[in-house]
Amino acid sequence: SQTHTFRNEAGSTEYARIDSSGRLGIGTTSPASTISGSAAVLHLYDGTNNNLASLALQAGTVGSKWEIGALSSNALGFFDDGSEAMRIDSSGNLLHGTTGTSWTNTAGTYLFYQSALNVTRDGAESMNLNRLSSDGDILSFRKDGTTVGSIGALGANLLIGNGDTGLR
C-alpha cells in the first residue's frame, strides 16, 4: 500500500494526497475520512459551459441524487434527480416549486427577502395550519410587534378577533 502525493512543480509544497486507505486529503497530510480538507473554500466550476457547477450527494448507487448548483442566473439551485426543486435567486428570494417570482399566477412557495411569504396553488387550498392538543390561537396578526388579532380554535368553533371584538 502506497501514499500518493500531489505537489507543485518544484516539489516543495504538497497540495493533496491519497493515502494507503484511499482517503483523499486536500491541504492536510492526515485525511480522517474519505475526503478531508483544510482549505477555506472548495471551488467547483463549470468547465463545459453548460451553466451548472454543482455538488452531487447520493445515498448508495441507486438512491435519490440531490445536487446543489450555481446557476448561470447567479442563483443557487437545489435539484432532486435532475429536476430543480428549489432555488435562492440573486436577490436572496427562496423559491420552491418555481423558478420565477410571479407569485400571483404561478404555483409555488415564495419567501421574498426582507418581504413576504406567498403561497400559490392551483385547484386546492394554499395553506394548512394545525394546532395540536389544546384550544387557542392558530394564527396571530401583529402591527409593530403588538398582537392586533388572531384566528384560533375553541372546542369545535372557529374564533376570530381579539379580546376587544368578541367575534365568533
DOVOLO-596272 format. One line per 4 residues: number of its first residue (from 1); for each residue x, y, z of N, C-alpha, C. Coordinates in steps of 0.05 Angstrom, whole numbers, plus 5000, padded with zeros to 4 digits. Layout:
N
NUM) X/Y/Z/X/Y/Z/X/Y/Z; ... .
END
This chain:
168
1) 5017/4976/5000/5000/5000/5000/5018/5025/5000; 5009/5044/4984/5025/5068/4980/5009/5093/4986; 5023/5115/4990/5011/5141/4992/5020/5157/4967; 5002/5170/4954/5008/5186/4930/5004/5215/4937 .
5) 5024/5231/4931/5023/5260/4938/5022/5276/4912; 5009/5299/4914/5007/5318/4892/5021/5344/4901; 5043/5351/4887/5059/5374/4895/5061/5394/4873; 5072/5418/4880/5077/5438/4859/5100/5428/4842 .
9) 5105/5443/4820/5126/5434/4801/5153/5431/4813; 5160/5448/4832/5186/5446/4845/5187/5424/4866; 5164/5413/4873/5163/5391/4891/5164/5399/4921; 5164/5425/4926/5168/5434/4954/5142/5437/4969 .
13) 5119/5439/4956/5094/5442/4970/5074/5420/4963; 5065/5406/4983/5045/5385/4978/5017/5398/4979; 5001/5393/4958/4974/5404/4956/4953/5383/4964; 4958/5358/4957/4938/5337/4963/4952/5310/4965 .
17) 4938/5291/4976/4949/5264/4978/4927/5243/4978; 4932/5220/4968/4915/5197/4971/4930/5177/4988; 4920/5171/5012/4935/5154/5029/4931/5124/5022; 4944/5107/5037/4943/5078/5031/4915/5066/5034 .
21) 4897/5080/5048/4870/5070/5051/4851/5082/5030; 4862/5098/5012/4845/5110/4991/4832/5136/4999; 4840/5148/5022/4828/5173/5031/4843/5196/5018; 4827/5216/5009/4838/5239/4995/4841/5262/5015 .
25) 4864/5273/5018/4869/5296/5035/4877/5320/5019; 4863/5342/5022/4869/5367/5008/4877/5387/5030; 4903/5395/5028/4913/5414/5048/4918/5401/5075; 4918/5375/5076/4925/5360/5101/4940/5335/5094 .
29) 4959/5328/5111/4974/5304/5107/4963/5280/5121; 4941/5284/5136/4928/5262/5151/4898/5262/5147; 4889/5253/5123/4860/5253/5118/4845/5234/5138; 4824/5244/5150/4810/5229/5171/4786/5214/5160 .
33) 4777/5221/5135/4754/5208/5123/4759/5205/5094; 4739/5195/5079/4743/5190/5050/4754/5215/5036; 4743/5239/5042/4754/5264/5032/4756/5283/5056; 4780/5292/5061/4786/5311/5083/4800/5335/5071 .
37) 4795/5358/5083/4809/5381/5074/4811/5403/5095; 4831/5420/5091/4834/5443/5109/4832/5469/5094; 4824/5468/5069/4822/5492/5052/4797/5507/5061; 4798/5534/5060/4775/5550/5067/4753/5549/5047 .
41) 4759/5543/5022/4739/5543/5001/4743/5519/4983; 4722/5505/4977/4722/5484/4956/4710/5497/4932; 4725/5500/4911/4715/5514/4887/4708/5494/4865; 4683/5493/4858/4674/5476/4835/4665/5495/4813 .
45) 4674/5490/4789/4666/5507/4767/4658/5491/4743; 4643/5504/4726/4632/5491/4702/4653/5494/4680; 4667/5472/4675/4688/5472/4654/4677/5468/4627; 4651/5460/4624/4640/5454/4598/4620/5475/4589 .
49) 4616/5496/4606/4598/5518/4600/4569/5509/4596; 4560/5489/4611/4532/5481/4609/4515/5495/4631; 4526/5516/4643/4511/5533/4661/4505/5521/4688; 4518/5500/4697/4514/5489/4723/4539/5477/4734 .
53) 4549/5489/4756/4571/5477/4771/4559/5467/4796; 4561/5441/4802/4546/5430/4824/4561/5410/4841; 4550/5406/4865/4559/5386/4883/4537/5365/4885; 4542/5340/4879/4522/5319/4879/4524/5303/4905 .
57) 4502/5296/4917/4500/5279/4941/4482/5256/4934; 4492/5232/4938/4475/5208/4931/4480/5187/4952; 4457/5175/4961/4459/5153/4981/4459/5126/4965; 4482/5113/4966/4485/5088/4951/4487/5092/4921 .
61) 4485/5070/4906/4489/5073/4877/4462/5076/4863; 4440/5070/4876/4414/5073/4863/4395/5092/4878; 4406/5104/4899/4389/5122/4915/4384/5149/4901; 4366/5164/4912/4360/5190/4901/4385/5208/4902 .
65) 4389/5223/4880/4412/5240/4879/4403/5269/4881; 4415/5284/4900/4410/5312/4904/4434/5327/4894; 4430/5350/4882/4452/5367/4873/4446/5395/4883; 4467/5409/4890/4467/5437/4897/4485/5450/4876 .
69) 4474/5470/4861/4490/5481/4840/4487/5510/4836; 4509/5522/4826/4509/5551/4819/4498/5553/4791; 4476/5568/4787/4464/5570/4761/4475/5595/4746; 4472/5595/4720/4482/5618/4705/4468/5644/4711 .
73) 4444/5643/4723/4429/5667/4730/4437/5678/4757; 4460/5670/4767/4470/5678/4794/4451/5669/4816; 4439/5646/4812/4422/5634/4832/4435/5608/4842; 4426/5599/4865/4435/5574/4876/4412/5554/4873 .
77) 4415/5533/4858/4394/5514/4853/4397/5488/4869; 4374/5476/4877/4374/5450/4890/4358/5431/4873; 4370/5409/4865/4359/5390/4846/4354/5363/4858; 4332/5350/4852/4325/5323/4860/4325/5306/4835 .
81) 4344/5288/4832/4346/5271/4809/4345/5286/4783; 4358/5309/4782/4360/5325/4757/4339/5347/4754; 4317/5346/4769/4296/5366/4767/4299/5387/4789; 4297/5412/4781/4300/5434/4801/4277/5434/4820 .
85) 4283/5433/4846/4262/5432/4866/4260/5459/4880; 4282/5474/4882/4282/5499/4897/4306/5515/4888; 4304/5542/4892/4327/5559/4886/4327/5583/4904; 4351/5594/4908/4354/5620/4921/4364/5638/4898 .
89) 4348/5658/4891/4356/5674/4868/4376/5696/4876; 4385/5711/4857/4406/5731/4862/4397/5754/4880; 4371/5756/4885/4361/5776/4904/4358/5765/4932; 4363/5739/4936/4360/5727/4962/4333/5715/4967 .
93) 4316/5714/4946/4289/5703/4949/4291/5672/4948; 4276/5658/4965/4275/5629/4966/4250/5621/4950; 4254/5606/4929/4232/5598/4911/4230/5568/4911; 4207/5556/4918/4204/5527/4920/4182/5519/4900 .
97) 4189/5501/4882/4169/5492/4863/4165/5511/4839; 4182/5531/4837/4180/5551/4816/4208/5563/4812; 4212/5575/4789/4238/5587/4783/4236/5618/4780; 4211/5628/4781/4207/5657/4777/4193/5669/4801 .
101) 4190/5695/4801/4178/5709/4824/4150/5719/4819; 4137/5709/4798/4110/5718/4792/4090/5701/4807; 4086/5707/4833/4071/5690/4851/4041/5692/4847; 4030/5713/4834/4001/5716/4833/3988/5696/4813 .
105) 4004/5685/4794/3991/5667/4775/4008/5642/4770; 4029/5636/4786/4045/5613/4782/4047/5598/4809; 4040/5572/4809/4041/5556/4834/4069/5555/4844; 4071/5556/4870/4097/5554/4884/4097/5567/4911 .
109) 4119/5564/4925/4122/5578/4951/4144/5598/4947; 4138/5623/4955/4156/5645/4951/4162/5658/4978; 4187/5658/4986/4195/5672/5010/4214/5694/5001; 4202/5718/4999/4217/5741/4988/4235/5753/5010 .
113) 4260/5759/5002/4280/5770/5020/4270/5796/5032; 4269/5797/5058/4260/5820/5074/4233/5830/5066; 4215/5811/5059/4189/5820/5049/4167/5801/5059; 4159/5782/5043/4134/5767/5049/4137/5738/5042 .
117) 4119/5722/5053/4116/5694/5046/4090/5692/5029; 4092/5683/5005/4069/5679/4988/4067/5650/4979; 4044/5638/4981/4039/5611/4973/4017/5610/4952; 4023/5599/4929/4003/5597/4907/4000/5568/4900 .
121) 3975/5559/4898/3970/5531/4890/3946/5531/4872; 3946/5514/4852/3924/5512/4832/3905/5490/4840; 3880/5496/4845/3859/5476/4849/3857/5464/4877; 3871/5476/4897/3869/5465/4924/3877/5487/4944 .
125) 3873/5482/4970/3880/5502/4990/3910/5508/4988; 3916/5533/4994/3944/5542/4993/3960/5538/5019; 3946/5536/5041/3960/5533/5066/3942/5518/5086; 3955/5502/5102/3941/5488/5124/3956/5495/5149 .
129) 3941/5503/5170/3952/5508/5196/3939/5490/5216; 3954/5477/5233/3943/5456/5250/3953/5459/5278; 3936/5464/5297/3944/5465/5326/3937/5439/5339; 3955/5427/5353/3951/5402/5366/3945/5405/5396 .
133) 3927/5389/5406/3922/5383/5434/3909/5404/5452; 3906/5429/5443/3894/5449/5461/3880/5471/5444; 3862/5485/5457/3849/5508/5444/3868/5532/5445; 3864/5551/5427/3880/5575/5427/3885/5586/5400 .
137) 3903/5605/5398/3910/5618/5372/3923/5598/5353; 3915/5600/5328/3927/5585/5307/3944/5604/5289; 3934/5629/5286/3948/5649/5271/3945/5676/5286; 3967/5690/5289/3967/5716/5303/3974/5737/5283 .
141) 3960/5760/5285/3966/5783/5269/3978/5805/5286; 4000/5816/5277/4015/5836/5293/4019/5862/5276; 4019/5884/5291/4026/5910/5279/4048/5922/5297; 4072/5927/5286/4094/5937/5301/4100/5921/5326 .
145) 4097/5894/5323/4104/5876/5344/4082/5871/5365; 4059/5886/5362/4037/5883/5381/4015/5867/5368; 4005/5846/5382/3983/5830/5371/3958/5847/5369; 3946/5847/5344/3922/5862/5340/3898/5844/5333 .
149) 3903/5818/5331/3882/5800/5325/3892/5772/5322; 3874/5753/5320/3882/5725/5317/3859/5709/5305; 3866/5686/5295/3847/5665/5287/3854/5641/5303; 3835/5629/5316/3841/5606/5333/3818/5586/5335 .
153) 3821/5568/5353/3801/5547/5357/3793/5547/5387; 3767/5543/5391/3756/5540/5417/3736/5516/5415; 3745/5494/5424/3730/5469/5420/3727/5463/5391; 3703/5460/5381/3698/5456/5353/3692/5481/5338 .
157) 3696/5505/5351/3689/5530/5339/3713/5546/5329; 3709/5561/5308/3729/5580/5298/3727/5606/5314; 3749/5616/5323/3750/5641/5339/3765/5661/5322; 3752/5684/5317/3764/5706/5301/3764/5731/5317 .
161) 3786/5745/5319/3787/5771/5332/3807/5773/5354; 3801/5791/5373/3818/5793/5397/3799/5797/5421; 3809/5801/5444/3793/5804/5468/3773/5828/5466; 3779/5848/5450/3762/5871/5448/3738/5868/5430 .
165) 3740/5850/5410/3718/5849/5390/3697/5828/5396; 3705/5806/5408/3686/5785/5415/3674/5771/5391; 3687/5773/5368/3676/5760/5344/3679/5730/5346; 3658/5715/5338/3660/5685/5338/3646/5675/5313 .
END
